[in-house]
Amino acid sequence: MGKRVAVVTGGADGIGKEIAKSFLMNNFEVAAFDINEANLKANAAEYKKLGNYLPLVTNVVDEENILASVKQVLATLGRIDVLVNNAGGSMAVSQEIEKIAASDWDKVINVNLRSTFLCAKAVIPTMKEKKWGRIINMSSMAGRGRSLFGGTPYAAAKAGIIGFTRQASKELGKYNITINAIAPGLIISGPRISDYWYNKKTEEERNNFLSLTPMGRPGATQDVAGAVLFLSSEGASYITGSVIDVNGGVWVG
């Protein structure tokens, strides 16, 4: 058997970029789906010496676009073993409920929850055929009932991802396909989050939040990538329908 192939959505920057790098460094071939063509091209140049990296400009809320990209992965790399549904975000929609436009609600739900469903739907047939697969969905501490970022649509979408993951595990287990979720806490994943944390929050606010974190620090993208790599491994073959909290011990119940 050749190298396993992982598809990472939202793979152009932040957590997704780190996940793609981690896979390449652990003998995977990687296809990255993202709408940011410039970042995908930059990553392809950066990762040239690490392994086979296929950057595909993909809108993960558009089913036809997803299916075309999945077809291209199969034609180029021959298989899809792992899907990481990492694409998402709060889309800066954090107003009070009565002030949220329905179109903004849909935008957040689509990029987080709809994309998770559509991408899973697109790769499950080839995983069933091979009788092996790993699907890892990116939820959030917000989906577990405690949010630092985002508003109600983000929390609802991330909670929905957990529900989707648990229900899908009942369908997919008999095909030797596991599906799990990761719920990160505060992860310094790029300039926007870094600016929010270090410049928009006061020192007192930062200290108050970190006082709830037994590890006493924000998370790094490598912390999430490590959990993804584990769930993609043979060592996680009996774990499905679960949620792994990567938050330094913050209470999320």
Long-range contacts (C-beta under 8 A, 24 or more apart in sequence): 2-78, 2-79, 3-27, 3-28, 3-29, 3-51, 3-52, 4-28, 4-29, 4-79, 4-81, 4-82, 4-232, 5-29, 5-30, 5-31, 5-73, 5-77, 5-78, 5-79, 5-80, 5-81, 5-82, 6-30, 6-31, 6-80, 6-81, 6-82, 6-83, 6-84, 6-232, 7-31, 7-32, 7-33, 7-70, 7-73, 7-80, 7-82, 7-83, 7-84, 7-119, 7-123, 8-32, 8-33, 8-84, 8-86, 9-33, 9-34, 9-58, 9-60, 9-83, 9-84, 9-85, 9-86, 9-87, 9-115, 9-119, 10-34, 10-60, 10-86, 10-87, 10-88, 10-138, 11-40, 11-43, 11-55, 11-86, 12-36, 12-39, 12-40, 12-43, 12-55, 13-39, 13-190, 14-189, 14-190, 14-193, 14-221, 15-86, 15-138, 15-184, 15-187, 15-189, 15-221, 15-224, 15-225, 16-84, 16-86, 16-87, 17-43, 17-221, 18-189, 18-221, 18-222, 18-224, 18-225, 19-84, 19-86, 19-221, 19-224, 19-225, 19-228, 20-47, 20-53, 21-47, 21-50, 21-225, 22-222, 22-225, 22-226, 22-228, 22-229, 23-82, 23-229, 23-232, 24-50, 24-51, 24-52, 24-53, 25-50, 25-51, 26-229, 27-51, 28-82, 28-232, 29-53, 29-54, 29-77, 30-54, 31-55, 31-56, 31-69, 31-73, 31-76, 31-77, 31-80, 32-56, 33-58, 33-60, 33-66, 33-69, 33-87, 33-119, 34-58, 34-87, 35-59, 52-77, 60-87, 60-111, 60-115, 60-118, 60-119, 61-110, 61-111, 61-114, 61-115, 61-118, 63-118, 63-122, 66-118, 66-119, 66-122, 67-122, 70-122, 70-123, 70-126, 74-126, 79-126, 79-130, 80-123, 80-126, 80-127, 80-133, 81-127, 81-130, 81-132, 81-133, 81-134, 81-232, 82-133, 82-134, 82-135, 82-136, 82-232, 83-119, 83-120, 83-123, 83-133, 83-134, 83-135, 83-136, 84-136, 84-138, 84-228, 84-232, 85-115, 85-116, 85-119, 85-120, 85-135, 85-136, 85-137, 85-138, 85-161, 86-138, 87-111, 87-112, 87-115, 87-138, 88-112, 88-115, 88-138, 88-157, 88-158, 89-154, 90-149, 90-150, 90-151, 90-153, 90-154, 91-154, 93-150, 93-151, 93-153, 93-154, 94-149, 94-150, 94-151, 94-154, 95-151, 97-152, 100-151, 100-152, 100-153, 104-153, 105-153, 108-150, 108-153, 108-154, 108-157, 109-153, 109-156, 109-157, 109-160, 112-154, 112-157, 112-158, 112-160, 112-161, 113-157, 113-160, 113-161, 113-164, 116-161, 116-164, 117-164, 120-164, 120-168, 120-179, 124-172, 124-177, 127-175, 127-177, 128-175, 128-177, 131-175, 131-176, 132-176, 132-177, 133-172, 133-175, 133-176, 133-177, 133-178, 134-177, 134-178, 134-179, 134-231, 134-232, 134-236, 135-168, 135-172, 135-177, 135-178, 135-179, 135-180, 136-179, 136-180, 136-181, 136-182, 136-228, 136-231, 136-232, 137-161, 137-164, 137-165, 137-179, 137-180, 137-181, 137-182, 138-181, 138-182, 138-184, 139-165, 139-181, 139-182, 139-183, 139-243, 140-183, 140-184, 141-183, 141-184, 141-185, 141-186, 141-245, 141-247, 141-250, 141-252, 143-183, 144-183, 144-243, 144-245, 144-252, 144-253, 145-252, 145-253, 146-250, 146-251, 146-252, 148-185, 148-186, 148-209, 149-193, 149-196, 158-183, 162-243, 165-241, 165-243, 166-241, 168-241, 169-240, 169-241, 170-241, 172-240, 173-240, 178-231, 178-236, 178-237, 178-239, 178-240, 179-240, 179-241, 180-231, 180-236, 180-239, 180-240, 180-241, 180-242, 180-243, 180-244, 181-242, 181-243, 181-244, 182-224, 182-227, 182-228, 182-231, 182-243, 182-244, 182-246, 183-243, 183-244, 183-245, 183-246, 183-247, 183-252, 184-219, 184-223, 184-224, 184-246, 184-247, 185-213, 185-219, 185-245, 185-246, 185-247, 185-248, 185-250, 185-252, 186-213, 186-218, 186-219, 186-247, 187-218, 187-219, 187-220, 187-221, 187-223, 187-224, 187-246, 188-218, 188-219, 188-220, 188-221, 189-221, 212-250, 212-251, 213-247, 213-248, 213-249, 213-250, 214-248, 214-249, 214-250, 215-248, 215-249, 216-248, 217-248, 218-248, 219-246, 219-247, 219-248
